[in-house]
Structures are given as C-alpha cells and as structure tokens.
C-alpha cells in the first residue's frame, strides 16, 4: 500500500529539521512527510503584508514536489500558510491540519491592521522580544544551556531540543549562529495577516485545528470563533503553543486520527 503524503510547514523560527521526531511518528502511521526546510529565506518570496509571498512559496513547492493532492500539516505560521494556500489552490490539498495556528477573522483583522499602521505590532506579537534576541554562541553546549533556560523551550522533548540545535544552528568561524535569520523572524511577526484569501473561512477543504490546552496563541476567543465556522473541526490536546515539539509522538497520533476523521467525512 502506497504511503499517504503529508506536506509539513514549520513555525516561525523553527526549521523543519526541528520536527524530526514528529516526522518519525507520522511515518510510523504510514505517511511520507515532505517539507521546505525554511520559509521566508528565498529572496524570490520576500516577507510582505499578510504573508502573501510566503503562500506563493508554499504553492510553488507543492506544485513542483508532488503529482497530486496532499495533506497539509502546519505548526503556527505553517498552519496559516497551509490554510491560505488551500483557500487559493484547493486542488493541491486533500485535507489541512493546523497545529496551534490562529484563525483570521472578525474584529481581530482591524486590530492587526491598526497595530501595523501605528507601530504597535511589536507589542501585540513576539516581534518586540525577537528583535534583539541572542543569535550567536561559542558552541552548541552554550546554546543548549541558553535555550533550556528560555520559557518557550521549557517543556521541549529532549530529542526535539537536540534536533532544533542541529537544524537551527550553523558554524560561523569559531562560533555557532542561528540558521533562521532573526530579521526574517521579526518581519514575519510584523506582517501577521490582517487580510485572508477569498473563501478562506469556508474551509472548502476538510480542515482541523489542534490546539494546546495551555496555548497562549489559541485563546478562548479564537476557539469560540472557530466553533462558529462551518467545516472546521477543533480538538484540544495537551501542551503549550509548542506542543508538537513537547509531545511529538502523541502529536503524530493526534494528526493521524484527525486525518482519518477528515477524510472519512469526504468518502
């Protein structure tokens, strides 16, 4: 039996190699997993308002990589990119599973638009914290100690932390530095979407949102908004916004179960 194809899109600042253990879990359920290692670093697809060119980048990669529809799975930024791409090009997808991604809609669009125009966007997104983040260390051991003491990484699976260090750092002279350029990461936050593609909230492709029970991104108001949207399935799982890297094998199981549920509805 041919393996089913997943295309994965990563969270902002986390190269796809960081998710190696999640991918192994998905492969154990019979999936092949493809991905672009880093979104936002190709000069042909610059980071612009509402991530339009990043969606273009994803669509081009899908067109070139696969001969038929795939299941799009994305964490945070990646989930939004997959859902936007599915709204624009539904022929490329059989289903979409978002992992702690926010649903664009309602008054939030206006708030984001105003925050961009007034310069407050750095206060309501992680852009302000990311702007001056440390990007170089003497070696991997120093970097490991640094990230272990950061709240975002506090509950990481130990293998996932090591995978992040391998995928996210490179040698530069006598030091190691971030592969994912901090300026790109900041610009992605600053250009968080205030516009969405036509038909986006109709979810014509079977779509699900898995969200962490301790997420600081998918909050109660966003969950309630999702409950009002037709054709969107939502499920709460254990973890923070970073649950795919905190509980990678459990997340793989949740993704598999959700894909089965979504595709069964279409059969």
Buried (B, 14 or more C-beta within 10 A) or exposed (E): EEEBBBBBBBBBBBBBBBBBBBBBBBBEBEBBBBBBEBBBBBEEBBBEBBBBBBBBBBBBBBEEEEEEBBBBBBBBBBBBBBBBBBBBBBEBBBBBBBBBBBBBBBEBBEEBBEBBEEEBBBEBBBBBEBBEEEBEBEEBEEBBEEBEEEEBBEBBBEBBBBBBBBBBBEEEEEBBBBBBBBEBBBBBBBBBBBBBBEEBBEBEBBBBBBBBEEBEBBEEEBBEBBEEBEBBBBEEBEBBBBBBBBBBBBBBBBBBBBBEBBBEEEE
